Amino acid sequence: MAELKLKHIALALALAASSHAAWADVVIPAPAAATQAAAYNLDADVKRVLKTFDVPGIAIAIVKDGKVVAAQGYGVRKLGDPAPVTGKTLFEIASNSKAFTAAALAMLVDEGKLKWDDPVTKHVPWFQMNDPYVTGAMSVRDLLTHRSGLGLGAGDLMWWPTTTFTSDEIIQGLRHIKLATSFRDRYAYDNLLYIVAGKIIADKAGKPWGDATRERILAPLGMNATTTSVSAMLQAPDHSAPHSKIGDKVAVVKPMPVENAAGAVGINTNAEDIARWMALLLNGGKTPDGKQLISAKQVAEMWTQQTPMKIPEPKGQLADTRPNFYGYGLGFQLRDYRGRKLAMHGGALQGFYSRVVMVPDENLGIAIFTNAENSGSMNALQWRLLDHYFGAPQRDWIGIIADDEETRHKEELAKVAKASSVRAAKSSPSLPVASYEGDYRDAWYGVVSIRREGRKQVMHFAKTPDLVGDLEHFQHDTFIVRWRQRNFNADAYVTFALNPDGSIERMKMAPVSSETDFSYDFQDLNFVPVKP
């Protein structure tokens, strides 16, 4: 293929940056501050990443100094279908939606309609946490900063996988979720409080979060292809299909609509549209035509650390990625890399991963979307691109991260195998198998049932149609539920505790593998039998 140098394209509301063909060679010139650095061939790296990490398709947007450097796609939208990913192909960006929620609240602060430190109960009077002090002290700011005292992903099973709960029912469920730590004591990522934030936005606008977001942010930016629901995305002619690993093979899976989690997730966008979003924030909240959509003060607040996070300690060749500071702002993670501050976030939903990284000091924004559940592909491209723009020596991050992922996966498989090998394989349940059948209730989730179906005992989560699995005995009074949708990759232990009289007191669950997505927060459930 002929090599072409992609020239900077001016960003305007009517952005006409064309989507480059899937395998058009893109060579990004060396940054002006490092004229001795070699140009960077994005195309070559993405090709290698797709193959190395077994990812069907990737879209990338790069904004530098207010101009779009790249907004294009690679690979295919769906395995088995030759239709290519382009700069117009829609992806679910999951938790990268949180920044839009933070921005919508920031606009309300600019307008004097709320303050960051207002009590949540001022705007949602029926809001209630498990602790009355926390209920009263929780501020609008606290909704966005992951310091509420909730455990990691607490309560996510009320919306993930797709449930029949309403958003209001999810918020009402918060009062039953026990806090894992003291209020504002430490960072623990959650989604439910962003649903509360979305509720505030909807109430102020008098319309759903998605409609309010479109009216206030998407339309003014010309993000006309972007949708705020999976159902709307699926109606668009150019959208990507979700892919997950079943065993060790990537396969197309069905979409996972989660409309009840609006505010935490909800945005589905493409490379061309996300470039507009990054350019807005990098320009201090000002659109290309000079309109101040969000004040520069509030953009700075979003990128100011609110909650410290534990600094990771990557090993081996990944040690160079260790940050010196690490924290969470309002809808963004904040850290440093090679002396520059990064404002960034990740997103993950069934079949889709995304990453948005902005470097204010370099006026640089990078977005990477994938239609597969693989973080290594995004990490590798992120570090490669940042090293290029920072004028740093290019390292083989693709190989380094691939080796690290393979090592950690093998270690996890060995850990699970060891747990199975040391179990009391010849042990029997304390009760006849039929005694474990029935309905069990958790205070915040509701009812789960275990029923005999043919020769199998089957677990059904009443509010989650797809969470159906077969029970098999593990040891003593512990079973394993193996979900029939194998792409969940979330098999769980199911353990029963007995009363002195031999009746069942409670049932607890825990993921079998540490690779299970944290939103399968089985460990937070505490089921008691429902008496007939």
VOVO-150273 format. One line per 10 residues: number of its first residue (from 1); their letters; for each residue x negated, y, z of C-alpha. Coordinates in nm, 4 decimals. Each point is the difference from the previous one (the first is absolute). Layout:
N
NUM	A	X/Y/Z; ...
//
This chain:
532
1	MAELKLKHIA	0.0000/0.0000/0.0000; -0.1167/0.3471/-0.0709; -0.1071/0.1833/0.3078; 0.1636/0.3326/0.0658; -0.0613/0.2537/0.2673; 0.3177/0.0995/0.1753; 0.0115/0.3783/0.0193; 0.1639/0.1862/0.2811; 0.3688/0.0621/-0.0627; 0.1565/0.3070/0.1556
11	LALALAASSH	0.2656/-0.0802/0.2558; 0.3312/0.1784/-0.0490; 0.3511/-0.0706/0.1094; 0.0728/-0.1294/-0.3474; -0.3067/-0.2230/0.0183; -0.0553/-0.1536/-0.3401; -0.2968/-0.2178/0.0866; 0.0447/-0.2938/-0.2331; -0.0223/-0.3568/0.1300; -0.3111/-0.1595/-0.1400
21	AAWADVVIPA	0.0207/-0.3441/-0.1533; -0.0648/-0.2777/0.2443; -0.3603/-0.0600/-0.1052; -0.1101/0.3418/-0.1288; -0.3519/0.0557/0.1307; -0.0050/0.2825/0.2536; -0.3337/0.1527/0.0900; 0.0137/0.2579/0.2767; -0.2802/0.2573/-0.0279; -0.2488/0.0376/0.2819
31	PAAATQAAAY	0.1066/0.2561/0.2631; -0.1419/0.3461/-0.0473; -0.1641/-0.0105/0.3418; -0.1956/-0.3094/-0.0999; -0.1020/0.0511/-0.3607; -0.2596/-0.2761/0.0207; 0.2677/-0.2591/0.0777; 0.1157/-0.2288/-0.2775; 0.3484/0.0229/-0.1470; 0.2459/-0.2485/0.1453
41	NLDADVKRVL	0.1809/-0.2534/-0.2189; 0.3326/-0.0463/0.1757; 0.1247/-0.2400/-0.2648; -0.2821/-0.2493/0.0573; 0.0549/-0.0021/0.3761; 0.3766/-0.0452/-0.0223; -0.0372/-0.2888/-0.2454; -0.2336/-0.1712/0.2433; 0.2260/0.0717/0.2972; 0.3048/-0.1471/-0.1731
51	KTFDVPGIAI	-0.1899/-0.3228/-0.0631; -0.1902/-0.0183/0.3288; 0.2999/0.0611/0.2254; 0.2609/-0.1726/-0.2182; 0.2165/0.3108/-0.0396; 0.2389/0.0207/-0.3001; 0.0141/0.3786/-0.0303; -0.1439/0.3226/0.1404; 0.0827/0.3680/-0.0500; -0.2441/0.2757/0.0906
61	AIVKDGKVVA	0.0328/0.3761/0.0323; -0.2925/0.2342/0.0609; 0.0330/0.3745/0.0585; -0.3096/0.2193/0.0221; -0.0072/0.3774/0.0399; 0.3672/0.0293/-0.0872; -0.0306/-0.1997/-0.3204; 0.1063/-0.3546/-0.0816; -0.3055/-0.2095/-0.0801; 0.1910/-0.3275/-0.0371
71	AQGYGVRKLG	0.3617/-0.1136/0.0129; 0.0226/-0.3409/-0.1585; 0.0554/-0.3713/0.0362; -0.1821/-0.3288/-0.0501; 0.1141/-0.3573/-0.0303; 0.3622/-0.1076/-0.0219; 0.3197/0.0921/0.1797; 0.1038/-0.3633/0.0367; -0.1850/-0.3286/-0.0351; 0.1167/-0.1811/-0.3104
81	DPAPVTGKTL	0.1079/0.3232/-0.1679; -0.2470/0.1979/-0.2159; 0.1549/0.3411/0.0804; -0.2926/0.2099/0.1303; -0.0206/0.2158/0.3085; -0.0188/0.3658/-0.1072; -0.0188/0.3332/0.1738; 0.3793/0.0003/-0.0050; 0.0514/-0.3445/0.1595; 0.1803/0.0201/0.3336
91	FEIASNSKAF	-0.1370/-0.1720/0.3109; 0.1373/-0.0246/0.3516; -0.2422/0.2020/0.2150; 0.1527/-0.1049/0.3342; -0.1574/0.1836/0.2948; -0.1517/0.2663/-0.2221; 0.3575/0.1281/0.0202; -0.0743/0.1088/0.3582; -0.1909/0.3020/-0.1283; 0.3117/0.1148/-0.1868
101	TAAALAMLVD	0.2000/-0.0290/0.3230; -0.2641/0.1998/0.1858; 0.0027/0.2635/-0.2745; 0.3806/0.0279/0.0078; -0.0134/0.0588/0.3769; -0.2819/0.2526/-0.0505; 0.2256/0.1925/-0.2376; 0.2706/0.0080/0.2672; -0.2596/0.1347/0.2457; -0.0941/0.2691/-0.2541
111	EGKLKWDDPV	0.3684/0.0947/-0.0221; 0.0449/0.0149/0.3771; 0.2552/-0.2826/-0.0008; -0.2030/-0.2074/0.2453; -0.3304/0.0013/0.1852; -0.2540/-0.2801/0.0096; 0.0276/-0.0183/0.3778; 0.3797/0.0072/0.0201; 0.1416/-0.2983/0.1908; 0.1354/-0.2574/-0.2430
121	TKHVPWFQMN	0.3253/0.0020/0.1978; 0.0529/0.3630/-0.1029; 0.0490/-0.1215/-0.3562; 0.1224/-0.3577/0.0556; 0.1871/0.0173/0.3336; 0.0650/-0.3746/0.0143; -0.3690/-0.0911/-0.0495; -0.1201/-0.2295/0.2771; -0.3196/-0.1906/0.0764; -0.0363/-0.2840/0.2511
131	DPYVTGAMSV	-0.1316/0.2415/0.2626; 0.2086/0.3072/0.1017; -0.3087/0.2173/0.0491; -0.1251/-0.0815/-0.3501; 0.3453/0.0693/-0.1413; -0.0014/0.3518/0.1424; -0.3659/0.0765/-0.0695; -0.0183/-0.1340/-0.3560; -0.0541/0.2894/-0.2406; 0.0438/0.0307/-0.3737
141	RDLLTHRSGL	-0.3810/-0.0033/-0.0222; -0.0114/-0.3284/0.1948; 0.2205/-0.1658/-0.2615; -0.2837/0.0308/-0.2525; -0.3112/-0.0715/0.2049; 0.0227/-0.3672/0.1105; -0.0511/0.0701/0.3706; 0.3475/-0.0786/0.1353; -0.1011/-0.3029/0.2068; 0.1618/-0.2419/-0.2440
151	GLGAGDLMWW	-0.2154/-0.2951/-0.1021; -0.1363/-0.0508/-0.3504; 0.2897/-0.0273/-0.2439; 0.2500/-0.0385/0.2834; 0.3542/-0.0546/-0.1228; -0.0951/-0.0314/-0.3673; 0.2023/-0.3196/-0.0297; 0.3084/0.2220/0.0048; -0.0863/0.1132/-0.3543; -0.2691/-0.2391/-0.1299
161	PTTTFTSDEI	0.0680/-0.2232/-0.1954; 0.3241/0.1524/-0.1351; 0.2647/0.0097/0.2737; 0.3634/0.1009/0.0292; -0.0619/0.2491/0.2819; 0.0834/0.3640/-0.0697; -0.2563/0.2688/0.0750; 0.2085/0.1140/0.2969; 0.0141/-0.3554/0.1360; -0.3788/-0.0236/-0.0262
171	IQGLRHIKLA	-0.0388/0.3250/0.1933; 0.2482/-0.1238/0.2620; -0.2075/-0.3165/0.0355; -0.2978/0.2047/0.1264; 0.1551/0.0178/0.3473; -0.0467/-0.3762/0.0368; -0.3661/-0.0195/-0.1081; -0.2320/-0.0088/0.2999; -0.3002/0.2301/-0.0138; -0.3402/-0.1647/-0.0264
181	TSFRDRYAYD	-0.1986/0.2913/0.1507; 0.0547/0.3307/0.1723; 0.1421/0.2889/-0.2015; -0.2696/0.1818/-0.2029; -0.2593/-0.2380/0.1415; -0.1357/-0.1437/-0.3238; 0.0525/-0.0509/-0.3719; 0.2229/-0.2831/-0.1236; 0.1468/0.0212/-0.3494; 0.3788/-0.0070/-0.0177
191	NLLYIVAGKI	0.2685/0.0498/-0.2626; 0.3200/0.0412/0.2005; -0.0751/0.3523/0.1196; -0.0481/0.1152/-0.3590; 0.3528/-0.1273/-0.0614; 0.1077/0.2349/0.2805; -0.1935/0.2802/-0.1726; 0.1822/-0.0817/-0.3226; 0.3285/0.0245/0.1915; -0.0864/0.3535/0.1132
201	IADKAGKPWG	-0.0774/0.1037/-0.3579; 0.3256/-0.1513/-0.1249; 0.2063/0.1668/0.2715; -0.1549/0.3419/-0.0646; 0.0638/-0.0316/-0.3724; 0.3440/-0.1509/0.0339; -0.0977/-0.2741/-0.2449; -0.2055/-0.3229/0.0008; -0.3778/0.0166/0.0485; -0.0585/-0.0995/-0.3620
211	DATRERILAP	0.2232/0.2731/-0.1402; -0.1529/0.2599/0.2314; -0.3526/-0.1055/-0.0969; 0.0825/0.0199/-0.3688; 0.1594/0.3436/0.0331; -0.2686/0.1534/0.2202; -0.3227/-0.1645/-0.1229; 0.0298/-0.2215/-0.3063; 0.2040/0.2324/-0.2233; -0.2058/0.3160/0.0689
221	LGMNATTTSV	-0.3170/-0.1970/-0.0814; 0.1403/-0.1502/-0.3179; -0.0321/-0.3519/0.1411; 0.2958/-0.0950/-0.2151; -0.0824/-0.3686/-0.0439; -0.0362/-0.0601/0.3743; 0.2869/-0.1763/0.1758; 0.0933/-0.0269/0.3669; 0.1465/-0.3505/-0.0110; -0.1088/-0.3340/-0.1398
231	SAMLQAPDHS	0.3362/-0.0435/-0.1729; -0.0554/0.3236/-0.1921; -0.3558/-0.1053/-0.0886; 0.1242/-0.3296/-0.1435; 0.2262/0.1919/-0.2386; -0.2952/0.1900/-0.1469; -0.1358/-0.1477/-0.3249; -0.3650/0.0193/0.1110; -0.0385/-0.1563/0.3449; -0.2328/-0.2580/0.1445
241	APHSKIGDKV	0.1043/-0.3376/0.1414; -0.1161/-0.1088/0.3466; -0.2521/-0.2836/0.0326; -0.1032/-0.2029/0.3040; -0.2225/-0.2975/0.0621; 0.1701/-0.3316/0.0548; -0.2768/-0.2178/0.1297; -0.2934/0.1271/-0.2018; 0.1912/0.0857/-0.3160; 0.1432/0.3414/-0.0867
251	AVVKPMPVEN	0.3622/-0.0140/-0.1102; 0.2837/0.2381/-0.0812; 0.2363/0.0383/0.2970; 0.3342/0.1695/0.0326; 0.0095/0.3668/0.1067; 0.0629/0.0788/0.3654; 0.2450/0.2926/0.0277; -0.0300/0.1703/0.3390; 0.2290/0.3006/-0.0356; 0.0677/-0.0027/0.3758
261	AAGAVGINTN	-0.3649/0.0925/0.0668; 0.0189/0.3325/-0.1851; -0.2528/0.2407/0.1456; -0.2519/-0.2713/0.0787; 0.0044/-0.1296/-0.3583; 0.2104/0.0811/-0.3044; -0.2099/0.1775/-0.2637; -0.0619/-0.1797/-0.3287; -0.2231/0.1954/-0.2343; -0.2597/-0.0119/-0.2747
271	AEDIARWMAL	-0.3494/0.1299/-0.0613; 0.1152/0.3116/-0.1848; 0.2425/0.1058/0.2724; -0.2294/-0.0758/0.2950; -0.2613/0.2262/-0.1610; 0.2433/0.2909/0.0417; 0.0470/-0.0879/0.3671; -0.3725/-0.0159/0.0739; -0.0639/0.3255/-0.1864; 0.2684/0.1737/0.2079
281	LLNGGKTPDG	-0.1572/-0.0999/0.3307; -0.3558/0.0705/-0.1144; 0.1200/0.3457/-0.1067; 0.1262/0.0833/0.3491; 0.3639/-0.0806/-0.0780; 0.0192/0.2276/-0.3046; 0.1414/-0.1170/-0.3339; -0.1793/0.0779/-0.3290; 0.2437/0.2841/-0.0685; -0.0923/0.1646/0.3296
291	KQLISAKQVA	0.2975/-0.1030/0.2149; -0.0905/-0.0742/0.3609; 0.1974/-0.3229/0.0467; -0.1631/-0.0787/0.3370; -0.2023/0.2551/0.1913; -0.3760/-0.0459/0.0067; 0.0285/0.0056/0.3790; 0.2265/-0.3045/0.0016; -0.2143/-0.1911/-0.2514; -0.2932/0.0626/0.2339
301	EMWTQQTPMK	0.2121/-0.1270/0.2913; 0.0770/-0.3204/-0.1894; -0.3751/-0.0486/-0.0447; -0.0852/0.0768/0.3633; -0.0655/-0.2918/0.2340; 0.2868/-0.0605/0.2422; -0.0856/-0.3489/0.1250; -0.3513/-0.1477/0.0315; -0.0474/-0.3456/-0.1490; -0.2545/-0.2637/0.0928
311	IPEPKGQLAD	-0.2992/0.0268/-0.2308; -0.0445/-0.3232/-0.1977; -0.3380/-0.1728/-0.0021; -0.0412/-0.1541/-0.3454; -0.2792/-0.2532/-0.0262; -0.2763/-0.0683/-0.2471; 0.0009/0.1992/-0.3216; 0.3326/0.1577/0.0952; -0.1647/0.1822/0.2909; -0.0482/0.3086/-0.2175
321	TRPNFYGYGL	0.3780/0.0497/-0.0033; 0.0138/0.0467/0.3793; 0.1571/0.3372/0.0835; -0.1302/0.2359/0.2670; 0.3526/0.1163/0.0793; 0.3287/-0.1783/-0.0583; 0.3475/0.1203/0.0810; 0.3563/0.0558/-0.1151; 0.1507/0.3324/-0.0984; 0.3565/0.0461/-0.1248
331	GFQLRDYRGR	0.0594/-0.2615/-0.2679; -0.3734/-0.0431/-0.0652; -0.2953/-0.1909/0.1410; -0.3046/0.2200/0.0450; -0.3626/-0.1115/-0.0083; -0.3339/0.0899/-0.1510; -0.2176/-0.1583/-0.2658; -0.3457/0.1197/-0.0941; 0.0543/0.3250/0.1882; 0.3365/0.0865/-0.1557
341	KLAMHGGALQ	0.3398/-0.0068/0.1632; 0.2549/-0.2312/-0.1602; 0.3782/0.0315/0.0328; 0.1381/-0.3343/-0.1086; 0.2644/-0.2676/0.0417; 0.0836/-0.3496/-0.1122; 0.3280/-0.1611/-0.0902; 0.1140/-0.3632/-0.0068; 0.3300/-0.1605/-0.0923; 0.0712/-0.3443/-0.1376
351	GFYSRVVMVP	-0.1917/-0.0145/-0.3265; -0.1496/0.3511/0.0048; -0.2978/0.1714/0.1635; -0.0972/0.3663/-0.0403; -0.2670/0.2443/0.1154; -0.0151/0.3798/-0.0111; -0.3244/0.1767/0.0959; -0.0619/0.3732/0.0005; -0.3281/0.1816/0.0674; 0.0844/0.3647/0.0756
361	DENLGIAIFT	-0.3618/0.1213/-0.0076; -0.0467/-0.1464/-0.3480; 0.3505/0.0942/-0.1239; 0.0291/-0.3654/-0.0968; 0.2947/-0.2384/0.0076; 0.0041/-0.3699/-0.0882; 0.3049/-0.2279/-0.0122; -0.0142/-0.3735/-0.0674; 0.3137/-0.2120/-0.0477; 0.0068/-0.3788/-0.0361
371	NAENSGSMNA	0.2791/-0.2445/-0.0737; -0.1546/-0.2634/0.2270; -0.0673/-0.0368/0.3703; -0.3719/0.0605/-0.0012; -0.1787/0.2726/0.1932; -0.3478/-0.0969/-0.1200; 0.0720/0.1202/-0.3536; 0.0910/0.3452/0.1289; -0.2886/0.0172/0.2484; -0.2539/-0.0850/-0.2682
381	LQWRLLDHYF	0.1265/0.2657/-0.2422; 0.0348/0.2567/0.2772; -0.3629/-0.0286/0.1110; -0.1282/-0.0160/-0.3579; 0.1856/0.3193/-0.0946; -0.0919/0.1872/0.3172; -0.3681/-0.0888/-0.0419; 0.0124/0.1320/-0.3553; 0.1603/0.3298/0.0914; -0.2278/0.0435/0.3014
391	GAPQRDWIGI	-0.3058/-0.0589/-0.2171; -0.0994/-0.2999/0.2120; -0.1840/-0.3058/-0.1346; 0.2457/-0.2459/-0.1517; 0.0308/-0.3229/0.1972; 0.1687/-0.3194/-0.1092; 0.3024/0.0505/0.2222; 0.2010/-0.2390/-0.2155; -0.2332/-0.2900/0.0716; -0.0574/0.0991/0.3627
401	IADDEETRHK	0.3702/0.0223/0.0831; 0.0881/-0.3145/-0.1965; -0.2601/-0.1979/0.1963; 0.1256/0.1435/0.3287; 0.3624/-0.0860/-0.0812; -0.0931/-0.3560/-0.0951; -0.2000/-0.0465/0.3198; 0.2771/0.1324/0.2246; 0.2648/-0.2095/-0.1776; -0.2070/-0.3171/0.0434
411	EELAKVAKAS	-0.0489/0.0825/0.3679; 0.3756/0.0426/0.0464; 0.0765/-0.3273/-0.1779; -0.2512/-0.1745/0.2266; 0.1609/0.1575/0.3074; 0.3483/-0.1197/-0.0996; -0.1346/-0.3460/-0.0827; -0.1727/-0.0200/0.3380; 0.3210/0.0922/0.1815; 0.1717/-0.2854/-0.1803
421	SVRAAKSSPS	-0.2803/-0.2481/0.0635; -0.0075/0.0532/0.3775; 0.3746/-0.0146/0.0532; 0.1553/-0.2845/0.1935; 0.1181/-0.1658/-0.3196; 0.1566/-0.2969/0.1776; 0.2004/0.2135/0.2429; 0.3777/0.0144/-0.0225; 0.2514/0.2762/0.0702; 0.1343/0.0017/0.3562
431	LPVASYEGDY	0.3569/-0.0217/-0.1249; 0.1802/-0.1861/-0.2770; -0.0576/0.1978/-0.3215; 0.3686/0.0858/-0.0277; -0.0195/0.1805/0.3360; -0.2036/0.2795/-0.1581; 0.2735/0.0787/-0.2489; 0.2337/0.2944/0.0543; 0.0032/0.3785/0.0005; -0.2628/0.2180/0.1699
441	RDAWYGVVSI	0.0226/0.3745/0.0562; -0.2693/0.2652/0.0255; 0.0989/0.3388/0.1436; -0.1198/0.2097/-0.2956; 0.0183/-0.2406/-0.2926; 0.3138/-0.1970/0.0762; 0.0755/-0.3628/-0.0797; -0.2162/-0.2746/-0.1435; 0.1491/-0.3455/-0.0484; -0.1478/-0.3492/-0.0206
451	RREGRKQVMH	0.2214/-0.2484/-0.1785; -0.0263/-0.3535/-0.1306; 0.0153/-0.0003/-0.3803; -0.0324/-0.3510/-0.1366; -0.3139/-0.1479/0.1519; -0.1504/0.3391/0.0913; 0.0398/0.2542/0.2765; 0.0279/0.3413/-0.1628; -0.0514/0.3450/0.1538; 0.2067/0.2927/-0.1314
461	FAKTPDLVGD	-0.0479/0.3668/0.0966; 0.3591/0.1243/-0.0074; -0.0803/0.3519/-0.1247; -0.2770/-0.1080/-0.2407; 0.1412/-0.2122/-0.2836; -0.3415/-0.1086/-0.1321; -0.1503/-0.0933/0.3379; 0.0958/-0.3680/-0.0106; -0.2437/-0.2740/0.0938; -0.0368/-0.3647/0.0881
471	LEHFQHDTFI	-0.1193/-0.1011/0.3463; -0.2637/-0.2662/0.0498; -0.1330/-0.1222/0.3324; -0.3481/0.1261/0.0936; -0.0550/-0.1137/0.3581; 0.1984/-0.0275/0.3234; 0.2793/0.2620/-0.0201; -0.1626/0.1967/-0.2796; 0.1098/-0.0248/-0.3622; -0.1113/0.1783/-0.3174
481	VRWRQRNFNA	0.2536/0.1683/-0.2261; -0.1061/-0.0087/-0.3630; 0.1882/0.2628/-0.1987; 0.1554/-0.1190/-0.3224; -0.1178/0.3139/-0.1751; -0.3650/-0.1040/0.0025; -0.1196/0.3415/-0.1187; 0.0771/0.1363/0.3473; -0.3212/-0.1689/0.1221; 0.1389/0.0371/0.3522
491	DAYVTFALNP	0.0609/-0.3439/0.1501; 0.0503/0.0279/0.3746; -0.0199/-0.2016/0.3180; 0.3340/-0.0453/0.1777; -0.0370/-0.0873/0.3691; 0.2763/-0.0877/0.2450; -0.0193/0.0465/0.3781; 0.2219/-0.2112/0.2254; 0.1879/0.0633/0.3225; -0.0507/-0.2381/0.2948
501	DGSIERMKMA	0.3181/-0.1861/-0.1008; -0.1394/-0.0663/-0.3488; 0.2135/0.2559/-0.1814; -0.1672/0.2497/-0.2324; -0.0863/0.3294/0.1693; -0.1436/0.1887/-0.3003; -0.1664/-0.0272/-0.3389; -0.3106/0.1933/-0.1089; -0.1747/0.0287/-0.3348; -0.3508/0.0900/-0.1213
511	PVSSETDFSY	-0.1669/0.0057/-0.3433; -0.2087/-0.3052/-0.0831; -0.2631/0.2044/-0.1867; -0.1574/0.3343/0.0812; 0.0288/0.0773/-0.3738; 0.3781/0.0296/0.0424; 0.1169/0.3554/-0.0662; 0.0548/0.1776/0.3325; 0.3544/0.0948/-0.1002; 0.0950/-0.3608/0.0689
521	DFQDLNFVPV	-0.0048/0.0924/0.3685; 0.1244/-0.3381/0.1212; -0.1989/0.0360/0.3210; 0.2244/0.2871/0.1116; 0.3146/-0.2123/-0.0091; 0.1351/-0.1519/0.3207; 0.2927/-0.2290/-0.0740; 0.2404/-0.1440/0.2552; 0.2606/-0.2633/-0.0826; 0.3468/0.1260/-0.0855
531	KP	0.2424/-0.1909/0.2174; 0.2923/-0.1577/-0.1899
//
